[in-house]
């Protein structure tokens, strides 16, 4: 894999992982248009580790507080807001974990096509637009997540296993429909991505350990650094931008992207 392919794929992964626009949809373009070979499982693992490091570093203070309150809750039997958020992240990950284990082979064999990605990009883009429209017409928003919110958002996250859906997009959609504030919607959606990325990286690492492919360490290091920096900058930008313009720019972008994918 040459340096141009390395930089391009790392940037795409970092820029799209946490935006509600589907990273899988974007990764189709260079491979289809430039006829690039598969980048390999090791590179996929490293890119995921890069985006994981970005989200962990961005929310490092919140994660530390959540961890302290989470373990403290075992002794006190009381839940602070951070302890509840920590429990919510763990419990909200269960649906996607179960669905992933049960339907992994079906998804890989039947849903990884340009047509599925294109239609998912369009449909869930429209759904995100509807959720944002509903959200903007409410006067009050939730600043503390409830257990029912955790369950519903967790179920919605499982839908993200369909390529083209966007994990952040579908969880933000659910949160907005439930009446959570923009700030809480984005924070919970991003925090939910942490255990999912960890689990997917572990699974890919297990597959990688059983393969005998050679490893290009320079490409891996470059991919990790670029994806981490791009992901961190994207998270910071996205959170600031949403408060000002909402989700409409991302909805319009998804519709354009889905239309282009239909032409491939």
Secondary structure per residue as TSV (DSSP state, phi and psi in degrees):
chain	resnum	aa	ss	phi	psi
A	1	X	-	360.0	124.8
A	2	X	-	-80.2	171.8
A	3	X	H	-67.6	-32.6
A	4	X	H	-65.5	-43.6
A	5	X	H	-64.7	-40.5
A	6	X	H	-60.3	-50.3
A	7	X	H	-64.5	-43.6
A	8	X	H	-62.3	-49.3
A	9	X	H	-67.3	-37.3
A	10	X	H	-66.4	-40.9
A	11	X	H	-64.7	-43.6
A	12	X	H	-60.9	-46.0
A	13	X	H	-61.9	-47.0
A	14	X	H	-66.4	-39.1
A	15	X	H	-77.2	-26.7
A	16	X	H	-108.1	-12.8
A	17	X	S	-58.4	-40.4
A	18	X	S	-107.9	-2.6
A	19	X	S	-85.7	151.0
A	20	X	T	-81.1	49.8
A	21	X	T	-128.8	4.3
A	22	X	-	73.3	106.6
A	23	X	H	-69.6	-34.4
A	24	X	H	-64.5	-34.8
A	25	X	H	-64.8	-39.8
A	26	X	H	-73.2	-34.1
A	27	X	H	-70.3	-14.3
A	28	X	H	-72.5	-33.6
A	29	X	H	-61.0	-53.7
A	30	X	H	-63.2	-37.0
A	31	X	H	-68.4	-36.0
A	32	X	H	-78.7	-44.4
A	33	X	H	-77.9	-36.8
A	34	X	S	-102.8	-2.3
A	35	X	-	55.3	44.4
A	36	X	-	-75.0	146.1
A	37	X	-	-71.7	161.3
A	38	X	-	-59.6	136.2
A	39	X	-	-74.8	-13.2
A	40	X	-	96.4	153.5
A	41	X	H	-67.5	-37.1
A	42	X	H	-61.2	-40.2
A	43	X	H	-67.2	-39.1
A	44	X	H	-60.8	-43.6
A	45	X	H	-60.8	-45.7
A	46	X	H	-65.2	-40.1
A	47	X	H	-63.7	-39.4
A	48	X	H	-65.6	-39.0
A	49	X	H	-65.0	-35.1
A	50	X	H	-64.1	-47.6
A	51	X	H	-68.5	-33.1
A	52	X	H	-63.9	-44.5
A	53	X	H	-63.0	-33.7
A	54	X	H	-66.6	-46.6
A	55	X	H	-71.1	-36.2
A	56	X	H	-65.9	-42.0
A	57	X	H	-68.3	-39.5
A	58	X	H	-63.2	-40.9
A	59	X	T	-103.0	25.6
A	60	X	H	-57.5	-41.0
A	61	X	H	-68.0	-44.5
A	62	X	H	-63.8	-41.3
A	63	X	H	-65.1	-37.4
A	64	X	H	-65.3	-45.5
A	65	X	H	-64.4	-41.6
A	66	X	H	-63.0	-41.3
A	67	X	H	-65.3	-44.8
A	68	X	H	-61.1	-47.0
A	69	X	H	-69.6	-32.3
A	70	X	H	-62.0	-51.2
A	71	X	H	-70.9	-31.4
A	72	X	H	-66.4	-29.0
A	73	X	H	-65.9	-23.5
A	74	X	H	-67.7	-33.0
A	75	X	H	-84.6	-40.9
A	76	X	H	-88.8	-19.1
A	77	X	-	60.6	24.8
A	78	X	-	-125.3	147.4
A	79	X	-	-114.1	116.7
A	80	X	-	-79.2	175.4
A	81	X	H	-61.7	-40.3
A	82	X	H	-70.9	-37.1
A	83	X	H	-64.8	-41.4
A	84	X	H	-65.2	-37.8
A	85	X	H	-65.3	-39.8
A	86	X	H	-63.9	-46.2
A	87	X	H	-61.2	-38.4
A	88	X	H	-62.8	-39.9
A	89	X	H	-64.4	-43.0
A	90	X	H	-67.2	-47.9
A	91	X	H	-69.6	-35.3
A	92	X	H	-69.1	-14.2
A	93	X	T	-85.7	-18.7
A	94	X	H	-58.6	-47.7
A	95	X	H	-57.8	-47.0
A	96	X	H	-67.5	-32.5
A	97	X	H	-65.1	-44.6
A	98	X	H	-66.0	-47.3
A	99	X	H	-63.8	-39.3
A	100	X	H	-61.7	-43.5
A	101	X	H	-67.6	-38.6
A	102	X	H	-78.2	-33.6
A	103	X	H	-119.7	16.6
A	104	X	H	-56.4	-49.6
A	105	X	H	-65.9	-40.6
A	106	X	H	-61.7	-43.7
A	107	X	H	-63.7	-44.8
A	108	X	H	-65.6	-35.5
A	109	X	H	-84.4	-30.5
A	110	X	H	-117.2	-19.9
A	111	X	T	-113.6	-5.9
A	112	X	-	-90.8	72.5
A	113	X	S	-136.0	160.1
A	114	X	H	-62.3	-38.2
A	115	X	H	-62.3	-45.2
A	116	X	H	-63.8	-45.0
A	117	X	H	-61.5	-42.7
A	118	X	H	-63.4	-49.8
A	119	X	H	-67.8	-36.4
A	120	X	H	-65.7	-41.6
A	121	X	H	-59.4	-42.8
A	122	X	H	-70.1	-51.0
A	123	X	H	-63.8	-50.0
A	124	X	H	-75.1	-19.3
A	125	X	H	-67.5	-43.9
A	126	X	H	-64.5	-38.2
A	127	X	H	-65.0	-39.7
A	128	X	H	-62.3	-40.8
A	129	X	H	-63.1	-40.8
A	130	X	H	-64.4	-42.9
A	131	X	H	-62.7	-40.0
A	132	X	H	-67.3	-38.1
A	133	X	H	-63.5	-44.4
A	134	X	H	-63.8	-43.1
A	135	X	H	-61.2	-41.3
A	136	X	H	-70.0	-13.3
A	137	X	T	-97.8	5.6
A	138	X	-	-95.7	149.5
A	139	X	S	-92.9	-32.6
A	140	X	-	-124.3	146.9
A	141	X	-	-130.5	150.9
A	142	X	B	-76.3	134.6
A	143	X	S	-110.5	-3.6
A	144	X	S	-129.2	129.5
A	145	X	-	-80.5	143.0
A	146	X	-	-101.7	168.3
A	147	X	H	-66.3	-35.7
A	148	X	H	-66.7	-36.5
A	149	X	H	-61.4	-44.2
A	150	X	H	-58.7	-45.8
A	151	X	H	-63.4	-45.1
A	152	X	H	-68.5	-44.8
A	153	X	H	-64.3	-38.3
A	154	X	H	-61.6	-41.0
A	155	X	H	-65.6	-42.7
A	156	X	H	-60.8	-37.7
A	157	X	H	-61.9	-31.4
A	158	X	H	-62.9	-27.5
A	159	X	H	-65.6	-24.6
A	160	X	T	-64.7	-9.9
A	161	X	T	-68.7	-18.7
A	162	X	S	-74.7	119.5
A	163	X	T	-56.4	136.9
A	164	X	T	96.2	-8.4
A	165	X	S	-74.3	-45.8
A	166	X	-	84.0	113.4
A	167	X	H	-62.2	-47.4
A	168	X	H	-67.3	-37.0
A	169	X	H	-62.4	-45.1
A	170	X	H	-74.2	-34.2
A	171	X	H	-73.2	-37.2
A	172	X	H	-65.3	-40.4
A	173	X	H	-56.9	-48.6
A	174	X	H	-62.5	-43.5
A	175	X	H	-63.0	-41.1
A	176	X	H	-66.9	-39.8
A	177	X	H	-64.2	-30.3
A	178	X	T	-82.6	-6.2
A	179	X	T	92.3	13.2
A	180	X	B	-71.7	150.0
A	181	X	-	-65.9	161.2
A	182	X	H	-55.0	-46.2
A	183	X	H	-60.0	-47.8
A	184	X	H	-70.6	-37.4
A	185	X	H	-59.5	-48.1
A	186	X	H	-68.5	-42.0
A	187	X	H	-63.1	-46.0
A	188	X	H	-67.8	-39.2
A	189	X	H	-61.8	-42.5
A	190	X	H	-70.6	-41.4
A	191	X	H	-64.8	-35.3
A	192	X	H	-62.8	-26.3
A	193	X	H	-70.7	-23.0
A	194	X	H	-62.5	-56.1
A	195	X	H	-65.2	-30.4
A	196	X	H	-67.0	-44.7
A	197	X	H	-64.9	-39.1
A	198	X	H	-61.6	-46.0
A	199	X	H	-64.6	-44.6
A	200	X	H	-66.5	-36.4
A	201	X	H	-66.9	-40.0
A	202	X	H	-62.7	-42.8
A	203	X	H	-63.8	-43.4
A	204	X	H	-65.0	-35.3
A	205	X	H	-66.5	-36.5
A	206	X	H	-63.9	-44.3
A	207	X	H	-64.5	-37.8
A	208	X	H	-64.8	-38.7
A	209	X	H	-63.6	-26.9
A	210	X	T	-91.3	-2.0
A	211	X	-	-96.3	163.7
A	212	X	-	-118.9	26.4
A	213	X	-	-74.3	146.5
A	214	X	-	-73.4	154.6
A	215	X	-	-118.2	129.3
A	216	X	-	-94.4	96.2
A	217	X	H	-66.5	-32.6
A	218	X	H	-65.6	-42.9
A	219	X	H	-64.6	-38.1
A	220	X	H	-64.6	-45.5
A	221	X	H	-63.7	-45.3
A	222	X	H	-63.0	-42.5
A	223	X	H	-63.4	-40.9
A	224	X	H	-62.0	-49.4
A	225	X	H	-62.7	-47.4
A	226	X	H	-66.0	-44.4
A	227	X	H	-65.4	-37.1
A	228	X	H	-66.8	-47.1
A	229	X	H	-65.3	-44.2
A	230	X	H	-64.2	-40.4
A	231	X	H	-66.5	-43.2
A	232	X	H	-62.5	-45.7
A	233	X	H	-63.1	-38.0
A	234	X	H	-66.0	-43.5
A	235	X	H	-59.6	-48.9
A	236	X	H	-61.5	-43.1
A	237	X	H	-66.7	-44.4
A	238	X	H	-62.2	-45.1
A	239	X	H	-62.5	-40.4
A	240	X	H	-70.1	-38.7
A	241	X	H	-71.1	-38.4
A	242	X	H	-61.6	-39.2
A	243	X	H	-60.0	-27.5
A	244	X	H	-92.5	-41.9
A	245	X	H	-119.5	-6.8
A	246	X	T	72.0	-153.9
A	247	X	T	-99.1	-4.4
A	248	X	H	-56.3	-44.8
A	249	X	H	-58.9	-35.2
A	250	X	H	-76.1	-32.6
A	251	X	H	-64.8	-47.8
A	252	X	H	-62.3	-39.5
A	253	X	H	-63.8	-40.5
A	254	X	H	-64.0	-39.9
A	255	X	H	-64.9	-40.7
A	256	X	H	-65.2	-43.9
A	257	X	H	-63.6	-44.3
A	258	X	H	-61.8	-39.0
A	259	X	H	-64.6	-40.7
A	260	X	H	-65.5	-38.1
A	261	X	H	-66.4	-32.0
A	262	X	H	-65.6	-22.1
A	263	X	H	-86.8	-14.4
A	264	X	-	-71.7	360.0
